[in-house]
C-alpha cells in the first residue's frame, strides 16, 4: 500500500511540476514581433501645367512644387493658387449705382495623397482642378468665360523622369492642356 501511495504522489508531483514549468516557459516567451513598417521616404514633386498649341508645342506653362511622404499617417499634400474674380450679379434698387457682386475662385488646386513607392516608381492619387479666364466670343457679354479642367486618378510616376499624367483637349481651340509631373527622391 505504501508503494502505491508513494507512486501516486510521485506521479501527481511530476504532473504538477510539469504544468508549472510549462506555464513559466509560456509566460516568459517574448511577444510576437510586429510586422516591420517600411521607413517613410520623401519625394520632391514638380508639377508643370502646360497649355499646348495645335502644333503640339507648349504655348504657356506654370510650375508648382511640393514635398510628399510615403508615411501612411501623413495627410493630403495640397497646393492652392487662386484669384478671386468678381462677377456682377445685379444692382440695388436704392437709386444709387450699387452693383451686387459674387466672387469665384480661378486658379490651380492640386491634391496628392496615398503616396507609396513601387520599385523605382512613385504611386500617388492626384487630383487637379485648373480654371482660367477664357476669351468671350460674344462682344455684348460683359461677364468672363471660365475654362475648367478637372482630373483625378491614381498614377504611377517613374523617378527622375517627366511624365504626362493628365491631358485634355481645349473646348475653345485646337490646343490642349496637360499636367507633367517629375518625382525626385530626397534621400
C-alpha beads as a LAMMPS data file, in Angstrom:
LAMMPS data file: protein, C-alpha beads

187 atoms
186 bonds

1 atom types
1 bond types

-500.0 500.0 xlo xhi
-500.0 500.0 ylo yhi
-500.0 500.0 zlo zhi

Masses

1 110.0

Atoms # bond

1 1 1 0.000 0.000 0.000
2 1 1 2.845 2.320 0.804
3 1 1 4.305 1.728 -2.623
4 1 1 1.023 2.570 -4.242
5 1 1 0.637 5.811 -2.278
6 1 1 4.280 6.753 -2.955
7 1 1 3.892 6.060 -6.683
8 1 1 0.689 8.133 -6.849
9 1 1 2.391 11.028 -5.006
10 1 1 5.354 10.942 -7.379
11 1 1 3.038 10.801 -10.363
12 1 1 0.993 13.787 -9.111
13 1 1 4.171 15.755 -8.309
14 1 1 5.521 15.094 -11.813
15 1 1 2.297 16.220 -13.470
16 1 1 2.014 19.315 -11.258
17 1 1 5.669 20.339 -11.700
18 1 1 5.456 19.775 -15.455
19 1 1 2.481 22.137 -15.736
20 1 1 4.251 24.766 -13.619
21 1 1 7.359 24.611 -15.778
22 1 1 5.335 24.886 -18.992
23 1 1 3.363 27.842 -17.584
24 1 1 6.580 29.633 -16.674
25 1 1 8.030 28.982 -20.113
26 1 1 4.953 30.344 -21.897
27 1 1 4.760 33.455 -19.700
28 1 1 8.424 34.251 -20.348
29 1 1 8.162 33.851 -24.122
30 1 1 8.693 37.124 -25.987
31 1 1 5.620 38.694 -27.547
32 1 1 5.234 38.068 -31.263
33 1 1 7.157 40.612 -33.323
34 1 1 5.113 43.248 -35.121
35 1 1 5.470 43.482 -38.848
36 1 1 8.267 45.935 -39.551
37 1 1 6.925 49.122 -41.067
38 1 1 8.824 50.413 -44.043
39 1 1 10.583 53.672 -43.270
40 1 1 8.996 56.782 -44.745
41 1 1 10.712 58.277 -47.771
42 1 1 10.308 61.833 -49.001
43 1 1 9.958 62.975 -52.591
44 1 1 10.036 66.341 -54.337
45 1 1 7.222 66.661 -56.894
46 1 1 7.382 69.187 -59.717
47 1 1 4.026 69.820 -61.402
48 1 1 4.096 71.652 -64.743
49 1 1 0.734 72.693 -66.180
50 1 1 1.114 73.360 -69.904
51 1 1 -1.183 74.851 -72.478
52 1 1 -0.262 73.155 -75.750
53 1 1 -0.934 74.675 -79.169
54 1 1 -2.340 72.839 -82.218
55 1 1 1.247 72.088 -83.267
56 1 1 1.868 70.109 -80.054
57 1 1 4.303 72.674 -78.598
58 1 1 3.707 74.330 -75.209
59 1 1 2.439 77.911 -75.514
60 1 1 2.219 78.611 -71.768
61 1 1 3.361 76.757 -68.679
62 1 1 3.205 77.198 -64.914
63 1 1 5.183 75.244 -62.313
64 1 1 4.221 74.140 -58.805
65 1 1 6.299 72.139 -56.334
66 1 1 5.561 70.102 -53.225
67 1 1 7.229 67.578 -50.950
68 1 1 5.361 64.345 -50.210
69 1 1 5.996 61.434 -47.857
70 1 1 5.282 57.714 -48.131
71 1 1 4.268 57.659 -44.451
72 1 1 0.635 56.415 -44.438
73 1 1 -0.140 58.662 -41.447
74 1 1 0.647 61.796 -43.436
75 1 1 -2.304 63.818 -44.622
76 1 1 -3.017 65.154 -48.082
77 1 1 -0.440 67.427 -49.693
78 1 1 -2.283 70.437 -51.071
79 1 1 -1.361 73.254 -53.473
80 1 1 -3.755 76.199 -53.852
81 1 1 -3.030 79.144 -56.168
82 1 1 -6.194 81.130 -56.879
83 1 1 -7.504 84.590 -57.703
84 1 1 -10.953 85.739 -56.669
85 1 1 -12.753 87.192 -59.712
86 1 1 -15.788 89.476 -59.174
87 1 1 -18.883 88.701 -61.241
88 1 1 -21.700 91.261 -61.349
89 1 1 -24.960 89.547 -60.380
90 1 1 -27.352 92.521 -60.193
91 1 1 -27.817 96.038 -58.957
92 1 1 -29.546 97.520 -55.977
93 1 1 -32.865 99.350 -56.322
94 1 1 -31.935 102.094 -53.827
95 1 1 -31.459 104.689 -56.549
96 1 1 -27.716 104.848 -56.142
97 1 1 -25.496 102.970 -58.514
98 1 1 -24.762 99.964 -56.329
99 1 1 -23.805 96.717 -58.068
100 1 1 -24.038 93.334 -56.361
101 1 1 -21.071 91.016 -56.826
102 1 1 -20.339 87.335 -56.466
103 1 1 -16.707 86.220 -56.277
104 1 1 -15.452 82.977 -57.780
105 1 1 -12.051 81.309 -57.436
106 1 1 -9.990 80.871 -60.591
107 1 1 -6.616 79.144 -60.495
108 1 1 -4.925 75.851 -59.675
109 1 1 -5.795 73.301 -56.974
110 1 1 -3.658 70.145 -56.694
111 1 1 -4.086 67.413 -54.051
112 1 1 -1.760 64.429 -53.573
113 1 1 -2.392 61.529 -51.172
114 1 1 -1.823 57.795 -50.775
115 1 1 1.805 58.150 -51.843
116 1 1 3.849 54.936 -51.887
117 1 1 6.919 53.518 -53.597
118 1 1 6.749 50.661 -56.065
119 1 1 10.302 49.839 -57.120
120 1 1 11.782 52.920 -58.829
121 1 1 8.335 54.474 -59.305
122 1 1 6.081 56.584 -57.143
123 1 1 2.378 55.753 -56.938
124 1 1 0.024 58.508 -55.776
125 1 1 -3.574 59.638 -56.011
126 1 1 -3.539 63.059 -57.690
127 1 1 -6.498 65.397 -58.100
128 1 1 -6.104 68.582 -60.146
129 1 1 -8.612 71.379 -60.724
130 1 1 -7.347 74.065 -63.117
131 1 1 -9.508 77.010 -64.117
132 1 1 -8.742 80.174 -66.067
133 1 1 -10.444 83.082 -67.775
134 1 1 -11.191 82.413 -71.420
135 1 1 -11.926 84.794 -74.227
136 1 1 -15.589 85.506 -74.877
137 1 1 -16.958 85.063 -78.386
138 1 1 -19.898 87.423 -77.687
139 1 1 -18.941 91.125 -77.575
140 1 1 -22.206 92.025 -75.804
141 1 1 -21.495 89.635 -72.958
142 1 1 -19.564 91.513 -70.273
143 1 1 -19.087 88.521 -67.996
144 1 1 -15.931 86.414 -68.262
145 1 1 -15.888 82.931 -69.717
146 1 1 -14.257 80.479 -67.345
147 1 1 -12.402 77.430 -68.647
148 1 1 -12.047 74.490 -66.261
149 1 1 -10.123 71.206 -66.340
150 1 1 -10.565 68.618 -63.581
151 1 1 -8.624 65.385 -63.328
152 1 1 -8.387 62.741 -60.614
153 1 1 -6.675 59.378 -60.763
154 1 1 -4.078 57.104 -59.197
155 1 1 -0.904 57.472 -61.251
156 1 1 2.451 55.695 -61.431
157 1 1 5.377 58.081 -61.983
158 1 1 8.908 56.856 -62.822
159 1 1 11.500 58.609 -60.649
160 1 1 13.526 61.435 -62.225
161 1 1 11.548 61.325 -65.486
162 1 1 8.962 63.976 -66.514
163 1 1 5.685 62.133 -67.081
164 1 1 2.420 63.411 -68.588
165 1 1 -0.219 62.305 -66.085
166 1 1 -3.233 64.231 -67.437
167 1 1 -4.119 65.623 -70.858
168 1 1 -7.329 67.054 -72.299
169 1 1 -8.335 68.921 -75.445
170 1 1 -9.368 72.552 -75.214
171 1 1 -13.000 73.279 -75.935
172 1 1 -12.442 76.703 -77.489
173 1 1 -9.463 75.969 -79.802
174 1 1 -7.458 73.103 -81.307
175 1 1 -4.931 73.049 -78.478
176 1 1 -4.889 71.073 -75.246
177 1 1 -3.884 71.282 -71.613
178 1 1 -1.660 68.787 -69.841
179 1 1 -0.006 68.201 -66.489
180 1 1 3.547 66.868 -66.370
181 1 1 4.893 65.511 -63.052
182 1 1 8.506 64.801 -62.134
183 1 1 9.227 62.890 -58.891
184 1 1 12.683 63.095 -57.312
185 1 1 13.768 61.193 -54.197
186 1 1 15.081 63.377 -51.367
187 1 1 17.165 60.565 -49.764

Bonds

1 1 1 2
2 1 2 3
3 1 3 4
4 1 4 5
5 1 5 6
6 1 6 7
7 1 7 8
8 1 8 9
9 1 9 10
10 1 10 11
11 1 11 12
12 1 12 13
13 1 13 14
14 1 14 15
15 1 15 16
16 1 16 17
17 1 17 18
18 1 18 19
19 1 19 20
20 1 20 21
21 1 21 22
22 1 22 23
23 1 23 24
24 1 24 25
25 1 25 26
26 1 26 27
27 1 27 28
28 1 28 29
29 1 29 30
30 1 30 31
31 1 31 32
32 1 32 33
33 1 33 34
34 1 34 35
35 1 35 36
36 1 36 37
37 1 37 38
38 1 38 39
39 1 39 40
40 1 40 41
41 1 41 42
42 1 42 43
43 1 43 44
44 1 44 45
45 1 45 46
46 1 46 47
47 1 47 48
48 1 48 49
49 1 49 50
50 1 50 51
51 1 51 52
52 1 52 53
53 1 53 54
54 1 54 55
55 1 55 56
56 1 56 57
57 1 57 58
58 1 58 59
59 1 59 60
60 1 60 61
61 1 61 62
62 1 62 63
63 1 63 64
64 1 64 65
65 1 65 66
66 1 66 67
67 1 67 68
68 1 68 69
69 1 69 70
70 1 70 71
71 1 71 72
72 1 72 73
73 1 73 74
74 1 74 75
75 1 75 76
76 1 76 77
77 1 77 78
78 1 78 79
79 1 79 80
80 1 80 81
81 1 81 82
82 1 82 83
83 1 83 84
84 1 84 85
85 1 85 86
86 1 86 87
87 1 87 88
88 1 88 89
89 1 89 90
90 1 90 91
91 1 91 92
92 1 92 93
93 1 93 94
94 1 94 95
95 1 95 96
96 1 96 97
97 1 97 98
98 1 98 99
99 1 99 100
100 1 100 101
101 1 101 102
102 1 102 103
103 1 103 104
104 1 104 105
105 1 105 106
106 1 106 107
107 1 107 108
108 1 108 109
109 1 109 110
110 1 110 111
111 1 111 112
112 1 112 113
113 1 113 114
114 1 114 115
115 1 115 116
116 1 116 117
117 1 117 118
118 1 118 119
119 1 119 120
120 1 120 121
121 1 121 122
122 1 122 123
123 1 123 124
124 1 124 125
125 1 125 126
126 1 126 127
127 1 127 128
128 1 128 129
129 1 129 130
130 1 130 131
131 1 131 132
132 1 132 133
133 1 133 134
134 1 134 135
135 1 135 136
136 1 136 137
137 1 137 138
138 1 138 139
139 1 139 140
140 1 140 141
141 1 141 142
142 1 142 143
143 1 143 144
144 1 144 145
145 1 145 146
146 1 146 147
147 1 147 148
148 1 148 149
149 1 149 150
150 1 150 151
151 1 151 152
152 1 152 153
153 1 153 154
154 1 154 155
155 1 155 156
156 1 156 157
157 1 157 158
158 1 158 159
159 1 159 160
160 1 160 161
161 1 161 162
162 1 162 163
163 1 163 164
164 1 164 165
165 1 165 166
166 1 166 167
167 1 167 168
168 1 168 169
169 1 169 170
170 1 170 171
171 1 171 172
172 1 172 173
173 1 173 174
174 1 174 175
175 1 175 176
176 1 176 177
177 1 177 178
178 1 178 179
179 1 179 180
180 1 180 181
181 1 181 182
182 1 182 183
183 1 183 184
184 1 184 185
185 1 185 186
186 1 186 187
